[in-house]
Amino acid sequence: MARIIDTEYKNLIGDNVKRIRKERKLSQQQLSDRLETFAIYICRGSISRIEDKSRTVTDIELYGLSQVLSTPIKDFFN
């Protein structure tokens, strides 16, 4: 059975997550810690994998990233 996502990249937003995180002057660990306040548990290593597009992102995680980084969801796709 084929995987739902069977490409080199597992998400479309990794580059923008990294860019926005750096604009907000947050480390990957700080982003992870802030997501925890929304009961979204993404460890620092998983943040790294999101940013290098080797990990998928759920809708709940995307919502949390939007809240923590004060960025509209649509801006992750620009």
N, CA, C and O atoms as a DFTB+ gen file, in Angstrom:
312 C
 N C O
     1  1       0.844      -1.179       0.000
     2  2       0.000       0.000       0.000
     3  2       0.889       1.242       0.000
     4  3       1.858       1.323       0.755
     5  1       0.554       2.192      -0.841
     6  2       1.323       3.428      -0.931
     7  2       1.062       4.315       0.281
     8  3      -0.034       4.333       0.842
     9  1       2.078       5.032       0.657
    10  2       1.928       6.002       1.745
    11  2       1.137       7.192       1.238
    12  3       1.170       7.507       0.049
    13  1       0.424       7.855       2.142
    14  2      -0.335       9.040       1.764
    15  2       0.613      10.112       1.243
    16  3       0.344      10.749       0.225
    17  1       1.714      10.302       1.942
    18  2       2.722      11.264       1.509
    19  2       3.957      10.466       1.151
    20  3       4.684       9.995       2.025
    21  1       4.185      10.323      -0.125
    22  2       5.304       9.508      -0.582
    23  2       6.226      10.360      -1.453
    24  3       6.513      10.022      -2.601
    25  1       6.675      11.459      -0.884
    26  2       7.569      12.370      -1.585
    27  2       8.779      12.636      -0.702
    28  3       8.846      12.192       0.445
    29  1       9.716      13.361      -1.256
    30  2      10.909      13.705      -0.479
    31  2      10.551      14.566       0.731
    32  3      11.102      14.385       1.817
    33  1       9.626      15.499       0.535
    34  2       9.237      16.413       1.615
    35  2       7.914      15.988       2.226
    36  3       6.983      15.603       1.519
    37  1       7.842      16.062       3.545
    38  2       6.654      15.624       4.272
    39  2       5.737      16.770       4.687
    40  3       4.653      16.525       5.216
    41  1       6.151      18.011       4.459
    42  2       5.278      19.149       4.736
    43  2       5.649      20.303       3.808
    44  3       6.703      20.297       3.174
    45  1       4.762      21.290       3.745
    46  2       4.970      22.463       2.898
    47  2       5.417      23.691       3.679
    48  3       5.738      24.722       3.087
    49  1       5.438      23.588       4.993
    50  2       5.605      24.794       5.815
    51  2       6.943      24.908       6.530
    52  3       7.207      25.924       7.174
    53  1       7.781      23.904       6.432
    54  2       9.014      23.869       7.221
    55  2       9.894      25.089       7.080
    56  3      10.382      25.627       8.074
    57  1      10.101      25.531       5.848
    58  2      10.955      26.709       5.639
    59  2      10.391      27.936       6.337
    60  3      11.131      28.715       6.937
    61  1       9.069      28.104       6.255
    62  2       8.454      29.276       6.872
    63  2       8.401      29.175       8.393
    64  3       8.515      30.190       9.081
    65  1       8.229      27.973       8.924
    66  2       8.295      27.807      10.380
    67  2       9.664      28.263      10.874
    68  3       9.760      29.010      11.847
    69  1      10.713      27.818      10.210
    70  2      12.075      28.190      10.612
    71  2      12.296      29.700      10.500
    72  3      12.839      30.328      11.408
    73  1      11.868      30.268       9.376
    74  2      12.055      31.702       9.157
    75  2      11.311      32.523      10.215
    76  3      11.876      33.446      10.802
    77  1      10.062      32.187      10.449
    78  2       9.248      32.946      11.406
    79  2       9.787      32.751      12.826
    80  3       9.849      33.704      13.603
    81  1      10.175      31.524      13.163
    82  2      10.749      31.271      14.499
    83  2      11.971      32.137      14.721
    84  3      12.129      32.732      15.786
    85  1      12.837      32.210      13.719
    86  2      14.046      33.025      13.852
    87  2      13.714      34.512      13.914
    88  3      14.364      35.257      14.649
    89  1      12.709      34.958      13.150
    90  2      12.285      36.359      13.227
    91  2      11.805      36.703      14.637
    92  3      11.992      37.826      15.106
    93  1      11.186      35.730      15.309
    94  2      10.687      35.931      16.674
    95  2      11.789      35.702      17.712
    96  3      11.559      35.821      18.915
    97  1      12.994      35.370      17.222
    98  2      14.158      35.152      18.083
    99  2      13.916      34.036      19.108
   100  3      14.251      34.163      20.286
   101  1      13.331      32.955      18.625
   102  2      13.088      31.793      19.478
   103  2      13.987      30.643      19.045
   104  3      14.215      30.433      17.854
   105  1      14.488      29.911      20.011
   106  2      15.198      28.671      19.703
   107  2      14.153      27.583      19.443
   108  3      12.971      27.762      19.738
   109  1      14.594      26.477      18.898
   110  2      13.682      25.354      18.711
   111  2      13.141      24.881      20.056
   112  3      11.965      24.532      20.162
   113  1      13.982      24.867      21.073
   114  2      13.535      24.449      22.404
   115  2      12.498      25.409      22.970
   116  3      11.515      24.972      23.569
   117  1      12.705      26.713      22.788
   118  2      11.729      27.686      23.275
   119  2      10.388      27.521      22.568
   120  3       9.334      27.626      23.194
   121  1      10.430      27.265      21.267
   122  2       9.189      27.030      20.530
   123  2       8.493      25.788      21.077
   124  3       7.284      25.805      21.308
   125  1       9.235      24.734      21.279
   126  2       8.680      23.502      21.846
   127  2       8.035      23.776      23.204
   128  3       6.924      23.318      23.470
   129  1       8.727      24.517      24.055
   130  2       8.216      24.832      25.394
   131  2       6.925      25.642      25.317
   132  3       5.995      25.393      26.084
   133  1       6.856      26.596      24.414
   134  2       5.653      27.427      24.291
   135  2       4.477      26.635      23.727
   136  3       3.331      26.867      24.110
   137  1       4.757      25.708      22.822
   138  2       3.684      24.860      22.301
   139  2       3.072      24.023      23.420
   140  3       1.876      23.734      23.400
   141  1       3.887      23.637      24.389
   142  2       3.403      22.854      25.522
   143  2       2.308      23.578      26.288
   144  3       1.425      22.932      26.852
   145  1       2.348      24.895      26.320
   146  2       1.308      25.648      27.031
   147  2      -0.046      25.526      26.340
   148  3      -1.074      25.850      26.936
   149  1      -0.062      25.064      25.092
   150  2      -1.292      24.790      24.353
   151  2      -1.594      23.288      24.340
   152  3      -2.451      22.830      23.584
   153  1      -0.888      22.528      25.177
   154  2      -1.016      21.070      25.233
   155  2      -0.674      20.432      23.888
   156  3      -1.273      19.434      23.487
   157  1       0.296      21.027      23.202
   158  2       0.816      20.482      21.949
   159  2       2.261      20.110      22.218
   160  3       3.110      20.972      22.448
   161  1       2.527      18.818      22.186
   162  2       3.829      18.313      22.599
   163  2       4.652      17.928      21.371
   164  3       4.503      16.840      20.814
   165  1       5.523      18.852      20.968
   166  2       6.467      18.616      19.875
   167  2       7.849      18.879      20.458
   168  3       8.175      20.012      20.811
   169  1       8.653      17.838      20.557
   170  2       9.988      18.006      21.143
   171  2      10.890      18.819      20.206
   172  3      10.564      19.015      19.035
   173  1      12.007      19.281      20.725
   174  2      12.935      20.077      19.942
   175  2      13.377      19.344      18.673
   176  3      13.474      19.945      17.603
   177  1      13.638      18.062      18.801
   178  2      14.049      17.280      17.638
   179  2      12.973      17.228      16.568
   180  3      13.282      17.247      15.377
   181  1      11.726      17.163      16.976
   182  2      10.630      17.157      16.006
   183  2      10.459      18.527      15.350
   184  3      10.094      18.612      14.177
   185  1      10.722      19.597      16.102
   186  2      10.714      20.937      15.494
   187  2      11.760      20.968      14.380
   188  3      11.494      21.473      13.289
   189  1      12.928      20.436      14.649
   190  2      13.991      20.380      13.656
   191  2      13.540      19.612      12.415
   192  3      13.800      20.034      11.289
   193  1      12.862      18.481      12.628
   194  2      12.406      17.670      11.500
   195  2      11.283      18.352      10.727
   196  3      11.173      18.179       9.513
   197  1      10.448      19.126      11.421
   198  2       9.435      19.919      10.709
   199  2      10.144      20.934       9.820
   200  3       9.805      21.095       8.647
   201  1      11.131      21.614      10.395
   202  2      11.831      22.659       9.642
   203  2      12.606      22.109       8.450
   204  3      12.752      22.800       7.441
   205  1      13.102      20.886       8.547
   206  2      13.808      20.328       7.386
   207  2      12.883      19.484       6.507
   208  3      13.330      18.801       5.586
   209  1      11.591      19.545       6.811
   210  2      10.518      18.934       6.017
   211  2      10.542      17.415       6.013
   212  3       9.999      16.794       5.099
   213  1      11.159      16.806       7.012
   214  2      11.192      15.350       7.073
   215  2      10.120      14.786       8.004
   216  3      10.075      13.578       8.239
   217  1       9.252      15.660       8.538
   218  2       8.160      15.241       9.433
   219  2       6.880      15.935       9.007
   220  3       6.889      17.107       8.631
   221  1       5.784      15.202       9.068
   222  2       4.489      15.808       8.765
   223  2       4.051      16.706       9.925
   224  3       4.596      16.633      11.026
   225  1       3.065      17.545       9.656
   226  2       2.512      18.459      10.662
   227  2       1.001      18.245      10.686
   228  3       0.348      18.314       9.645
   229  1       0.451      17.989      11.853
   230  2      -1.001      17.822      11.963
   231  2      -1.682      19.189      11.979
   232  3      -1.037      20.220      12.169
   233  1      -2.986      19.173      11.778
   234  2      -3.727      20.430      11.818
   235  2      -3.661      21.068      13.204
   236  3      -3.589      22.292      13.318
   237  1      -3.685      20.259      14.245
   238  2      -3.601      20.793      15.608
   239  2      -2.232      21.421      15.848
   240  3      -2.130      22.479      16.468
   241  1      -1.191      20.772      15.361
   242  2       0.156      21.335      15.495
   243  2       0.277      22.634      14.722
   244  3       0.887      23.587      15.205
   245  1      -0.298      22.686      13.526
   246  2      -0.266      23.913      12.727
   247  2      -0.989      25.041      13.455
   248  3      -0.513      26.176      13.471
   249  1      -2.127      24.735      14.054
   250  2      -2.848      25.735      14.837
   251  2      -1.975      26.248      15.985
   252  3      -1.900      27.455      16.219
   253  1      -1.324      25.340      16.694
   254  2      -0.450      25.743      17.799
   255  2       0.706      26.594      17.337
   256  3       1.037      27.592      17.977
   257  1       1.326      26.216      16.235
   258  2       2.425      27.028      15.679
   259  2       1.926      28.426      15.352
   260  3       2.606      29.418      15.617
   261  1       0.732      28.497      14.773
   262  2       0.141      29.793      14.432
   263  2      -0.045      30.654      15.681
   264  3       0.267      31.845      15.670
   265  1      -0.550      30.055      16.749
   266  2      -0.790      30.792      17.988
   267  2       0.514      31.235      18.644
   268  3       0.661      32.396      19.026
   269  1       1.443      30.320      18.770
   270  2       2.702      30.618      19.464
   271  2       3.531      31.630      18.686
   272  3       4.164      32.503      19.281
   273  1       3.531      31.522      17.371
   274  2       4.344      32.424      16.550
   275  2       3.564      33.669      16.108
   276  3       4.078      34.491      15.350
   277  1       2.318      33.800      16.587
   278  2       1.460      34.955      16.255
   279  2       1.444      35.210      14.749
   280  3       1.695      36.321      14.282
   281  1       1.145      34.161      14.016
   282  2       1.188      34.209      12.559
   283  2      -0.062      33.534      12.002
   284  3      -0.379      32.414      12.403
   285  1      -0.780      34.189      11.087
   286  2      -1.932      33.527      10.471
   287  2      -1.504      32.246       9.752
   288  3      -0.430      32.190       9.155
   289  1      -2.335      31.242       9.816
   290  2      -2.010      29.947       9.206
   291  2      -1.638      30.100       7.735
   292  3      -0.713      29.442       7.261
   293  1      -2.340      30.952       7.018
   294  2      -2.063      31.101       5.583
   295  2      -0.636      31.558       5.327
   296  3      -0.068      31.245       4.281
   297  1      -0.049      32.294       6.263
   298  2       1.318      32.798       6.075
   299  2       2.374      31.691       6.105
   300  3       3.492      31.895       5.632
   301  1       2.038      30.536       6.649
   302  2       2.977      29.416       6.637
   303  2       3.115      28.825       5.232
   304  3       4.067      28.099       4.946
   305  1       2.159      29.142       4.368
   306  2       2.147      28.570       3.022
   307  2       2.643      29.544       1.952
   308  3       2.632      29.210       0.767
   309  1       3.070      30.722       2.343
   310  2       3.573      31.705       1.366
   311  2       4.986      31.373       0.944
   312  3       5.571      32.088       0.130
